[in-house]
Every structure is written in structure tokens, then in C-alpha cells.
Amino acid sequence: MAVSVCTVWSNLTIFCLFIQVILVTSAISATSNSTAFGKENSTNRYNQDNCTPTEPSVTPTELLPEASQPLPDSGTLLLSVVGGFDGLSHPSPSLPTADNFDSLFSQFISFVFDPEGVNEGLPAEVQASSGYQFGDVLATAEPSGQKGIFYLPAHGVTADCVNSSPAVFLKDQTSRCSQRLALDGDCSSLQALRMDTYANVQLLAGRNPDAAVVPVDVASVILQSMKGAQTELTVSDGEDLLPIRTTSSGCANMVLKAVYVIKYKSSGELVNASVSLVLGFVNTSRTHNSLQQEFQVIFQADGGEPAVHYSGNPGYVVGMPVMSGDRATDGISRSINLRDTLSLLQSTEDQDCLKGPHQRSPVLFGQDYMSGCTLSLEDITNCSLVSQSLLNVLRGPSPPQYVASFGNTLLENVLDWVPIKSNMNPTEVQSCQIPLSLHLEIEWTKYGSLVNPQAQIVSIREMIETNQSSLALLSGGSSIVPVRSSVAFIPVSAAAVPGYRAAPSINAKLPFDFFFPFV
């Protein structure tokens, strides 16, 4: 008689459950017996003198649930229940409300920025050194004489700024967060928006409390308009530009960005520190009572070459600057100054082409860009001089000759750098021609596998358009001629074609007696 597998499996399951019930029942009965036995022994105690029962004496250790009691050799199991505690279970978390949100936020924000314990596990000689080690939190000298921590605003659980992000030695970091604004009173009362809050910082050169004090110097102050135009200000030592209320819902001279550059020795001691600030105007009616701020910390070795920042590994990353340089005897020389890299003229309101200074923006990979300026016909007195000056404004003070094919191309690999081809050479122009536009056409392709393609620049052309007729006709009767500069990224990747392997060829060799005895 055939028995199905499902029937056998169900019978085994019922049998196992029955055995478990018997074992649990035996354990409960044994526990109750041992408990009754203990109570009987504790209550039936007699005095040796008159053989009368006496009250049991209880010691403090017997009241403790954790105390170990001697058990009789009866093979029983003693269970101890502790009341009033959750044991190994997790308590139910408190639901955030409008009343307890601040307390819960301060309770759970510590795991995001925790400066404690960074020196644990280090050797004794490393902990005893005076200089900072990798990962140490930078210390400050407070006005009260106490040792503090160099904090920078950063976003926590939400996008709001939290002053709990310590600056860590040899770790470049960039943070962006939103600062809540309440412009009911004076704008200068908001410490997070004041220039002196980020400029008047006293860093300690080492980890010891008696280390030398390194003040933070103001390297530059840039004023940004509501439309994004930036102008560098000349600020004397010790001068602070305090926020000023302009309208009922707007303030000026508010900190939008702060970039710290800290130089250090090989021993880990700080040499100097500087900060570059960007101040701007804020209108709370447009920003919904919030302000976007950006903070950055960069570490540089003292006396050494500044770190070369790449734009991809290996392919370019969209939004990163296009690497450029000039030909040298031993390879390619590259400048870290944005004014000497591949850049375009930055548009500002009513910008005159022949009246500086001119702000420039680096060419970012994968992002088309257009800007320009205006040329007044009244300023054209010397045609050749104006033509050369305008060409220098469009190209930049030091235009590069090569761009890197990949985002991490090395300087010594000259063949991996693509030359910039131009359709105009000023020395070959016979007649006076005024450049009216500069357009960069960058062709790029996807290199590598289809799973992870890498962006590679294959060619770049500079196309300069000059006037073919009179400038008076181009202006349309006015005395202003627009001049443009632009860049366009053109993908030239070929369409992916699926590849098929060739059909395998059959090369079968049978033994000579394979068909024996039929043949």
C-alpha cells in the first residue's frame, strides 16, 4: 500500500509537536516541585533547644534576583523572574511630537557627529605626540581660555544646519545646509550669518592645550548680487562687514559660503589657516525663511605642491571641470588657478567687454553654457587693438592649448592630451576683424564596456566668428554690439552593436572500428 510523502511528513510534524509539549510540561512540573520544596525547607526550621518552629531569617543576598543560591542535587531547574525590567527586549520608542521633538533630536544626533573615541586603539607614542594625527578633531582656543573644538555647520538628519560637525585633520570636507531665518529684529544678531563668526577663529597648532595659537586670516571676501554676479571686495585687517537690513524681508552682507585652507607640517602641527568668504543678499520672501550655506575645509602640506584635483576616474564626471594645460619640455604643465584653465566669460548685468575686471567660469564637463558681454562702437578707435583685446577677453588671460582626454590623465602622458584646434590665427589676419563670438565644440564618446562606460574627450575645436560687414549694420542702428561665448558637448559614440560569436566547427574523429562489425 503506497503512502504519500505529504502524509508521512505531516505525521512526523505532529509527533514532534507532541514530544515538545511533553518536555515543556515536565519542566514546569519540576520547577513547581522545586519551588514547593524550597518553601517547605524555609518554613519548617526548628530551634535546637526547644524544637519549636522559628521564623525564617532572610539575608539581603536572598532578596536579590541575581544572587546564586545553592541547589540540592535533585537535577531540577531553577527559574528566576526579574520584575520591572524589559530584560533583553527593546522598549517601544517614543513617537516624535511637537513637544518632545527637540529632546529626541538632541538625543539621537550624537551618532552622526561623534568626536569622541577617535584616538582609541592608537599606540602610546602616537597619543603622546604634540601634532595632530589623521582623524584628530581640530582644537580651538576659546576667549575664556578653555580648549574648544572647531565646528562647522552641516546638515544632520534633516537639511537644517547643525553646529555639531567637527573639522577633522587631513580630511577635506564640504557641507551644504539650510539656515533658518527669523528677521524680526536686527540682521546682525544672527551669529550664523555674520562674517566674524567664521573669521575670528583661533586654532591650536597641536593637540596639547599649551600649543601655539594659529589665527585664521581672511584671504578674500566676495560680494554676490541677487542675480549671481560676484565682485571681490578689498577688506583691511580686522574689518568685518556686518549684516545690514535693506528691506523688511531682506538683509545684505550675509555669509553664503566659507572655504578654509589649512596648511600643516609633516609633524602634524598647523602652520597657518585662511578663509575665503562669499557674502550676499537674502530676501526671505523668496527663500521661504531659509538660507542655503556652503562650508569647505581643505588641507595642504606646507612647502609642498598643492594637490592636483582630478575630474574622474578614469572617465569624466558630469559637472566636473575639464582638465587643461600647456605643452612643456617634459610633458604637460597644468595650473590650479581657475583663471588659467579652460574657462568662459561669466555673464553679469550690463557687462562691458572692454571694461574689466571680468569674472570667468570654468568649463564643466557635460554642461552647455552661454554667456557674453556688450561692445560699444564708440570705444572702437583703434581696430587692431580692440580686436586683440576682445579676443583676450573671450579666451582668457592664459588660454590653455591642451585638454585631458580622461578625468585622471597624467601630466607625463602627452599622447593622452587633446590639442585645442582653432579656426583663427590673429597673426594671419590681413584686415581688421572684430571677434563677435567664441564657441567651443567638445566631442566626447563612451569608452569601455556597456556596463560601465567611461566618458572620454576625443576632440575640441575653438570657432571664432568675426564681422563680415560693417559693425554699424550689425548693431541695427544702435551703438551696442553683443558678443557671445559658449560651449557645447557633442556625443559621438557609435551605437552599440551586439556581437555574436562564430558558430563552432565540428571536428569529429571516430575510431577506425567504430562501426564494427557492421562495416
Secondary structure as a PSIPRED ss2 file (coil, helix, strand):
# PSIPRED VFORMAT (PSIPRED V4.0)

   1 M C   1.000  0.000  0.000
   2 A C   1.000  0.000  0.000
   3 V C   1.000  0.000  0.000
   4 S C   1.000  0.000  0.000
   5 V H   0.000  1.000  0.000
   6 C H   0.000  1.000  0.000
   7 T H   0.000  1.000  0.000
   8 V H   0.000  1.000  0.000
   9 W H   0.000  1.000  0.000
  10 S H   0.000  1.000  0.000
  11 N H   0.000  1.000  0.000
  12 L H   0.000  1.000  0.000
  13 T H   0.000  1.000  0.000
  14 I H   0.000  1.000  0.000
  15 F H   0.000  1.000  0.000
  16 C H   0.000  1.000  0.000
  17 L H   0.000  1.000  0.000
  18 F H   0.000  1.000  0.000
  19 I H   0.000  1.000  0.000
  20 Q H   0.000  1.000  0.000
  21 V H   0.000  1.000  0.000
  22 I H   0.000  1.000  0.000
  23 L H   0.000  1.000  0.000
  24 V H   0.000  1.000  0.000
  25 T H   0.000  1.000  0.000
  26 S H   0.000  1.000  0.000
  27 A H   0.000  1.000  0.000
  28 I H   0.000  1.000  0.000
  29 S H   0.000  1.000  0.000
  30 A H   0.000  1.000  0.000
  31 T H   0.000  1.000  0.000
  32 S H   0.000  1.000  0.000
  33 N H   0.000  1.000  0.000
  34 S H   0.000  1.000  0.000
  35 T H   0.000  1.000  0.000
  36 A H   0.000  1.000  0.000
  37 F H   0.000  1.000  0.000
  38 G H   0.000  1.000  0.000
  39 K H   0.000  1.000  0.000
  40 E H   0.000  1.000  0.000
  41 N H   0.000  1.000  0.000
  42 S H   0.000  1.000  0.000
  43 T H   0.000  1.000  0.000
  44 N C   1.000  0.000  0.000
  45 R C   1.000  0.000  0.000
  46 Y E   0.000  0.000  1.000
  47 N C   1.000  0.000  0.000
  48 Q C   1.000  0.000  0.000
  49 D C   1.000  0.000  0.000
  50 N C   1.000  0.000  0.000
  51 C C   1.000  0.000  0.000
  52 T C   1.000  0.000  0.000
  53 P E   0.000  0.000  1.000
  54 T C   1.000  0.000  0.000
  55 E C   1.000  0.000  0.000
  56 P C   1.000  0.000  0.000
  57 S C   1.000  0.000  0.000
  58 V C   1.000  0.000  0.000
  59 T C   1.000  0.000  0.000
  60 P H   0.000  1.000  0.000
  61 T H   0.000  1.000  0.000
  62 E H   0.000  1.000  0.000
  63 L H   0.000  1.000  0.000
  64 L C   1.000  0.000  0.000
  65 P C   1.000  0.000  0.000
  66 E C   1.000  0.000  0.000
  67 A C   1.000  0.000  0.000
  68 S C   1.000  0.000  0.000
  69 Q C   1.000  0.000  0.000
  70 P C   1.000  0.000  0.000
  71 L C   1.000  0.000  0.000
  72 P C   1.000  0.000  0.000
  73 D C   1.000  0.000  0.000
  74 S C   1.000  0.000  0.000
  75 G C   1.000  0.000  0.000
  76 T C   1.000  0.000  0.000
  77 L C   1.000  0.000  0.000
  78 L C   1.000  0.000  0.000
  79 L C   1.000  0.000  0.000
  80 S C   1.000  0.000  0.000
  81 V C   1.000  0.000  0.000
  82 V C   1.000  0.000  0.000
  83 G C   1.000  0.000  0.000
  84 G C   1.000  0.000  0.000
  85 F C   1.000  0.000  0.000
  86 D C   1.000  0.000  0.000
  87 G C   1.000  0.000  0.000
  88 L C   1.000  0.000  0.000
  89 S C   1.000  0.000  0.000
  90 H C   1.000  0.000  0.000
  91 P C   1.000  0.000  0.000
  92 S C   1.000  0.000  0.000
  93 P C   1.000  0.000  0.000
  94 S C   1.000  0.000  0.000
  95 L C   1.000  0.000  0.000
  96 P C   1.000  0.000  0.000
  97 T C   1.000  0.000  0.000
  98 A C   1.000  0.000  0.000
  99 D C   1.000  0.000  0.000
 100 N C   1.000  0.000  0.000
 101 F H   0.000  1.000  0.000
 102 D H   0.000  1.000  0.000
 103 S H   0.000  1.000  0.000
 104 L H   0.000  1.000  0.000
 105 F H   0.000  1.000  0.000
 106 S H   0.000  1.000  0.000
 107 Q H   0.000  1.000  0.000
 108 F H   0.000  1.000  0.000
 109 I H   0.000  1.000  0.000
 110 S H   0.000  1.000  0.000
 111 F H   0.000  1.000  0.000
 112 V C   1.000  0.000  0.000
 113 F C   1.000  0.000  0.000
 114 D C   1.000  0.000  0.000
 115 P C   1.000  0.000  0.000
 116 E C   1.000  0.000  0.000
 117 G C   1.000  0.000  0.000
 118 V C   1.000  0.000  0.000
 119 N C   1.000  0.000  0.000
 120 E C   1.000  0.000  0.000
 121 G C   1.000  0.000  0.000
 122 L C   1.000  0.000  0.000
 123 P C   1.000  0.000  0.000
 124 A H   0.000  1.000  0.000
 125 E H   0.000  1.000  0.000
 126 V H   0.000  1.000  0.000
 127 Q H   0.000  1.000  0.000
 128 A H   0.000  1.000  0.000
 129 S C   1.000  0.000  0.000
 130 S C   1.000  0.000  0.000
 131 G C   1.000  0.000  0.000
 132 Y C   1.000  0.000  0.000
 133 Q C   1.000  0.000  0.000
 134 F C   1.000  0.000  0.000
 135 G C   1.000  0.000  0.000
 136 D C   1.000  0.000  0.000
 137 V E   0.000  0.000  1.000
 138 L C   1.000  0.000  0.000
 139 A E   0.000  0.000  1.000
 140 T E   0.000  0.000  1.000
 141 A E   0.000  0.000  1.000
 142 E C   1.000  0.000  0.000
 143 P C   1.000  0.000  0.000
 144 S C   1.000  0.000  0.000
 145 G C   1.000  0.000  0.000
 146 Q C   1.000  0.000  0.000
 147 K E   0.000  0.000  1.000
 148 G E   0.000  0.000  1.000
 149 I E   0.000  0.000  1.000
 150 F C   1.000  0.000  0.000
 151 Y E   0.000  0.000  1.000
 152 L E   0.000  0.000  1.000
 153 P E   0.000  0.000  1.000
 154 A E   0.000  0.000  1.000
 155 H E   0.000  0.000  1.000
 156 G C   1.000  0.000  0.000
 157 V C   1.000  0.000  0.000
 158 T C   1.000  0.000  0.000
 159 A C   1.000  0.000  0.000
 160 D E   0.000  0.000  1.000
 161 C E   0.000  0.000  1.000
 162 V E   0.000  0.000  1.000
 163 N E   0.000  0.000  1.000
 164 S E   0.000  0.000  1.000
 165 S E   0.000  0.000  1.000
 166 P E   0.000  0.000  1.000
 167 A C   1.000  0.000  0.000
 168 V E   0.000  0.000  1.000
 169 F C   1.000  0.000  0.000
 170 L C   1.000  0.000  0.000
 171 K C   1.000  0.000  0.000
 172 D C   1.000  0.000  0.000
 173 Q E   0.000  0.000  1.000
 174 T E   0.000  0.000  1.000
 175 S E   0.000  0.000  1.000
 176 R E   0.000  0.000  1.000
 177 C E   0.000  0.000  1.000
 178 S E   0.000  0.000  1.000
 179 Q E   0.000  0.000  1.000
 180 R E   0.000  0.000  1.000
 181 L C   1.000  0.000  0.000
 182 A C   1.000  0.000  0.000
 183 L C   1.000  0.000  0.000
 184 D C   1.000  0.000  0.000
 185 G C   1.000  0.000  0.000
 186 D C   1.000  0.000  0.000
 187 C H   0.000  1.000  0.000
 188 S H   0.000  1.000  0.000
 189 S H   0.000  1.000  0.000
 190 L C   1.000  0.000  0.000
 191 Q H   0.000  1.000  0.000
 192 A H   0.000  1.000  0.000
 193 L H   0.000  1.000  0.000
 194 R C   1.000  0.000  0.000
 195 M H   0.000  1.000  0.000
 196 D H   0.000  1.000  0.000
 197 T H   0.000  1.000  0.000
 198 Y H   0.000  1.000  0.000
 199 A H   0.000  1.000  0.000
 200 N C   1.000  0.000  0.000
 201 V C   1.000  0.000  0.000
 202 Q E   0.000  0.000  1.000
 203 L E   0.000  0.000  1.000
 204 L E   0.000  0.000  1.000
 205 A C   1.000  0.000  0.000
 206 G C   1.000  0.000  0.000
 207 R C   1.000  0.000  0.000
 208 N C   1.000  0.000  0.000
 209 P C   1.000  0.000  0.000
 210 D C   1.000  0.000  0.000
 211 A C   1.000  0.000  0.000
 212 A C   1.000  0.000  0.000
 213 V E   0.000  0.000  1.000
 214 V E   0.000  0.000  1.000
 215 P E   0.000  0.000  1.000
 216 V E   0.000  0.000  1.000
 217 D E   0.000  0.000  1.000
 218 V E   0.000  0.000  1.000
 219 A E   0.000  0.000  1.000
 220 S E   0.000  0.000  1.000
 221 V E   0.000  0.000  1.000
 222 I E   0.000  0.000  1.000
 223 L E   0.000  0.000  1.000
 224 Q E   0.000  0.000  1.000
 225 S C   1.000  0.000  0.000
 226 M C   1.000  0.000  0.000
 227 K C   1.000  0.000  0.000
 228 G C   1.000  0.000  0.000
 229 A C   1.000  0.000  0.000
 230 Q E   0.000  0.000  1.000
 231 T E   0.000  0.000  1.000
 232 E E   0.000  0.000  1.000
 233 L E   0.000  0.000  1.000
 234 T C   1.000  0.000  0.000
 235 V C   1.000  0.000  0.000
 236 S C   1.000  0.000  0.000
 237 D C   1.000  0.000  0.000
 238 G C   1.000  0.000  0.000
 239 E C   1.000  0.000  0.000
 240 D C   1.000  0.000  0.000
 241 L C   1.000  0.000  0.000
 242 L C   1.000  0.000  0.000
 243 P C   1.000  0.000  0.000
 244 I E   0.000  0.000  1.000
 245 R E   0.000  0.000  1.000
 246 T E   0.000  0.000  1.000
 247 T E   0.000  0.000  1.000
 248 S C   1.000  0.000  0.000
 249 S C   1.000  0.000  0.000
 250 G E   0.000  0.000  1.000
 251 C E   0.000  0.000  1.000
 252 A E   0.000  0.000  1.000
 253 N E   0.000  0.000  1.000
 254 M E   0.000  0.000  1.000
 255 V E   0.000  0.000  1.000
 256 L E   0.000  0.000  1.000
 257 K E   0.000  0.000  1.000
 258 A E   0.000  0.000  1.000
 259 V E   0.000  0.000  1.000
 260 Y E   0.000  0.000  1.000
 261 V E   0.000  0.000  1.000
 262 I E   0.000  0.000  1.000
 263 K E   0.000  0.000  1.000
 264 Y E   0.000  0.000  1.000
 265 K C   1.000  0.000  0.000
 266 S C   1.000  0.000  0.000
 267 S C   1.000  0.000  0.000
 268 G C   1.000  0.000  0.000
 269 E C   1.000  0.000  0.000
 270 L E   0.000  0.000  1.000
 271 V E   0.000  0.000  1.000
 272 N E   0.000  0.000  1.000
 273 A E   0.000  0.000  1.000
 274 S E   0.000  0.000  1.000
 275 V E   0.000  0.000  1.000
 276 S E   0.000  0.000  1.000
 277 L E   0.000  0.000  1.000
 278 V E   0.000  0.000  1.000
 279 L E   0.000  0.000  1.000
 280 G E   0.000  0.000  1.000
 281 F E   0.000  0.000  1.000
 282 V E   0.000  0.000  1.000
 283 N E   0.000  0.000  1.000
 284 T H   0.000  1.000  0.000
 285 S H   0.000  1.000  0.000
 286 R H   0.000  1.000  0.000
 287 T H   0.000  1.000  0.000
 288 H C   1.000  0.000  0.000
 289 N C   1.000  0.000  0.000
 290 S E   0.000  0.000  1.000
 291 L E   0.000  0.000  1.000
 292 Q E   0.000  0.000  1.000
 293 Q E   0.000  0.000  1.000
 294 E E   0.000  0.000  1.000
 295 F E   0.000  0.000  1.000
 296 Q E   0.000  0.000  1.000
 297 V E   0.000  0.000  1.000
 298 I E   0.000  0.000  1.000
 299 F E   0.000  0.000  1.000
 300 Q E   0.000  0.000  1.000
 301 A E   0.000  0.000  1.000
 302 D C   1.000  0.000  0.000
 303 G C   1.000  0.000  0.000
 304 G C   1.000  0.000  0.000
 305 E C   1.000  0.000  0.000
 306 P C   1.000  0.000  0.000
 307 A C   1.000  0.000  0.000
 308 V C   1.000  0.000  0.000
 309 H C   1.000  0.000  0.000
 310 Y C   1.000  0.000  0.000
 311 S C   1.000  0.000  0.000
 312 G E   0.000  0.000  1.000
 313 N C   1.000  0.000  0.000
 314 P C   1.000  0.000  0.000
 315 G C   1.000  0.000  0.000
 316 Y E   0.000  0.000  1.000
 317 V C   1.000  0.000  0.000
 318 V C   1.000  0.000  0.000
 319 G C   1.000  0.000  0.000
 320 M C   1.000  0.000  0.000
 321 P E   0.000  0.000  1.000
 322 V C   1.000  0.000  0.000
 323 M C   1.000  0.000  0.000
 324 S E   0.000  0.000  1.000
 325 G E   0.000  0.000  1.000
 326 D E   0.000  0.000  1.000
 327 R E   0.000  0.000  1.000
 328 A E   0.000  0.000  1.000
 329 T C   1.000  0.000  0.000
 330 D C   1.000  0.000  0.000
 331 G E   0.000  0.000  1.000
 332 I E   0.000  0.000  1.000
 333 S E   0.000  0.000  1.000
 334 R C   1.000  0.000  0.000
 335 S C   1.000  0.000  0.000
 336 I C   1.000  0.000  0.000
 337 N C   1.000  0.000  0.000
 338 L H   0.000  1.000  0.000
 339 R H   0.000  1.000  0.000
 340 D H   0.000  1.000  0.000
 341 T C   1.000  0.000  0.000
 342 L C   1.000  0.000  0.000
 343 S E   0.000  0.000  1.000
 344 L E   0.000  0.000  1.000
 345 L E   0.000  0.000  1.000
 346 Q C   1.000  0.000  0.000
 347 S C   1.000  0.000  0.000
 348 T C   1.000  0.000  0.000
 349 E C   1.000  0.000  0.000
 350 D C   1.000  0.000  0.000
 351 Q C   1.000  0.000  0.000
 352 D E   0.000  0.000  1.000
 353 C C   1.000  0.000  0.000
 354 L C   1.000  0.000  0.000
 355 K C   1.000  0.000  0.000
 356 G C   1.000  0.000  0.000
 357 P C   1.000  0.000  0.000
 358 H C   1.000  0.000  0.000
 359 Q C   1.000  0.000  0.000
 360 R E   0.000  0.000  1.000
 361 S E   0.000  0.000  1.000
 362 P E   0.000  0.000  1.000
 363 V C   1.000  0.000  0.000
 364 L E   0.000  0.000  1.000
 365 F C   1.000  0.000  0.000
 366 G C   1.000  0.000  0.000
 367 Q C   1.000  0.000  0.000
 368 D C   1.000  0.000  0.000
 369 Y E   0.000  0.000  1.000
 370 M E   0.000  0.000  1.000
 371 S E   0.000  0.000  1.000
 372 G E   0.000  0.000  1.000
 373 C E   0.000  0.000  1.000
 374 T E   0.000  0.000  1.000
 375 L E   0.000  0.000  1.000
 376 S E   0.000  0.000  1.000
 377 L H   0.000  1.000  0.000
 378 E H   0.000  1.000  0.000
 379 D H   0.000  1.000  0.000
 380 I C   1.000  0.000  0.000
 381 T C   1.000  0.000  0.000
 382 N C   1.000  0.000  0.000
 383 C H   0.000  1.000  0.000
 384 S H   0.000  1.000  0.000
 385 L H   0.000  1.000  0.000
 386 V H   0.000  1.000  0.000
 387 S H   0.000  1.000  0.000
 388 Q H   0.000  1.000  0.000
 389 S H   0.000  1.000  0.000
 390 L H   0.000  1.000  0.000
 391 L H   0.000  1.000  0.000
 392 N H   0.000  1.000  0.000
 393 V H   0.000  1.000  0.000
 394 L H   0.000  1.000  0.000
 395 R H   0.000  1.000  0.000
 396 G C   1.000  0.000  0.000
 397 P C   1.000  0.000  0.000
 398 S C   1.000  0.000  0.000
 399 P C   1.000  0.000  0.000
 400 P C   1.000  0.000  0.000
 401 Q C   1.000  0.000  0.000
 402 Y E   0.000  0.000  1.000
 403 V E   0.000  0.000  1.000
 404 A E   0.000  0.000  1.000
 405 S C   1.000  0.000  0.000
 406 F C   1.000  0.000  0.000
 407 G C   1.000  0.000  0.000
 408 N C   1.000  0.000  0.000
 409 T C   1.000  0.000  0.000
 410 L C   1.000  0.000  0.000
 411 L C   1.000  0.000  0.000
 412 E C   1.000  0.000  0.000
 413 N C   1.000  0.000  0.000
 414 V H   0.000  1.000  0.000
 415 L H   0.000  1.000  0.000
 416 D H   0.000  1.000  0.000
 417 W E   0.000  0.000  1.000
 418 V E   0.000  0.000  1.000
 419 P E   0.000  0.000  1.000
 420 I E   0.000  0.000  1.000
 421 K E   0.000  0.000  1.000
 422 S E   0.000  0.000  1.000
 423 N C   1.000  0.000  0.000
 424 M C   1.000  0.000  0.000
 425 N C   1.000  0.000  0.000
 426 P H   0.000  1.000  0.000
 427 T H   0.000  1.000  0.000
 428 E H   0.000  1.000  0.000
 429 V C   1.000  0.000  0.000
 430 Q C   1.000  0.000  0.000
 431 S C   1.000  0.000  0.000
 432 C C   1.000  0.000  0.000
 433 Q C   1.000  0.000  0.000
 434 I C   1.000  0.000  0.000
 435 P E   0.000  0.000  1.000
 436 L E   0.000  0.000  1.000
 437 S E   0.000  0.000  1.000
 438 L E   0.000  0.000  1.000
 439 H E   0.000  0.000  1.000
 440 L E   0.000  0.000  1.000
 441 E E   0.000  0.000  1.000
 442 I E   0.000  0.000  1.000
 443 E E   0.000  0.000  1.000
 444 W E   0.000  0.000  1.000
 445 T E   0.000  0.000  1.000
 446 K E   0.000  0.000  1.000
 447 Y E   0.000  0.000  1.000
 448 G C   1.000  0.000  0.000
 449 S C   1.000  0.000  0.000
 450 L C   1.000  0.000  0.000
 451 V C   1.000  0.000  0.000
 452 N C   1.000  0.000  0.000
 453 P C   1.000  0.000  0.000
 454 Q E   0.000  0.000  1.000
 455 A E   0.000  0.000  1.000
 456 Q E   0.000  0.000  1.000
 457 I E   0.000  0.000  1.000
 458 V E   0.000  0.000  1.000
 459 S E   0.000  0.000  1.000
 460 I E   0.000  0.000  1.000
 461 R E   0.000  0.000  1.000
 462 E E   0.000  0.000  1.000
 463 M E   0.000  0.000  1.000
 464 I E   0.000  0.000  1.000
 465 E E   0.000  0.000  1.000
 466 T E   0.000  0.000  1.000
 467 N C   1.000  0.000  0.000
 468 Q C   1.000  0.000  0.000
 469 S C   1.000  0.000  0.000
 470 S C   1.000  0.000  0.000
 471 L H   0.000  1.000  0.000
 472 A H   0.000  1.000  0.000
 473 L H   0.000  1.000  0.000
 474 L H   0.000  1.000  0.000
 475 S C   1.000  0.000  0.000
 476 G C   1.000  0.000  0.000
 477 G C   1.000  0.000  0.000
 478 S C   1.000  0.000  0.000
 479 S C   1.000  0.000  0.000
 480 I E   0.000  0.000  1.000
 481 V E   0.000  0.000  1.000
 482 P E   0.000  0.000  1.000
 483 V E   0.000  0.000  1.000
 484 R E   0.000  0.000  1.000
 485 S E   0.000  0.000  1.000
 486 S E   0.000  0.000  1.000
 487 V E   0.000  0.000  1.000
 488 A E   0.000  0.000  1.000
 489 F E   0.000  0.000  1.000
 490 I E   0.000  0.000  1.000
 491 P E   0.000  0.000  1.000
 492 V C   1.000  0.000  0.000
 493 S C   1.000  0.000  0.000
 494 A C   1.000  0.000  0.000
 495 A C   1.000  0.000  0.000
 496 A C   1.000  0.000  0.000
 497 V C   1.000  0.000  0.000
 498 P C   1.000  0.000  0.000
 499 G C   1.000  0.000  0.000
 500 Y C   1.000  0.000  0.000
 501 R C   1.000  0.000  0.000
 502 A C   1.000  0.000  0.000
 503 A C   1.000  0.000  0.000
 504 P C   1.000  0.000  0.000
 505 S C   1.000  0.000  0.000
 506 I C   1.000  0.000  0.000
 507 N C   1.000  0.000  0.000
 508 A C   1.000  0.000  0.000
 509 K C   1.000  0.000  0.000
 510 L C   1.000  0.000  0.000
 511 P C   1.000  0.000  0.000
 512 F C   1.000  0.000  0.000
 513 D C   1.000  0.000  0.000
 514 F C   1.000  0.000  0.000
 515 F C   1.000  0.000  0.000
 516 F C   1.000  0.000  0.000
 517 P C   1.000  0.000  0.000
 518 F C   1.000  0.000  0.000
 519 V C   1.000  0.000  0.000
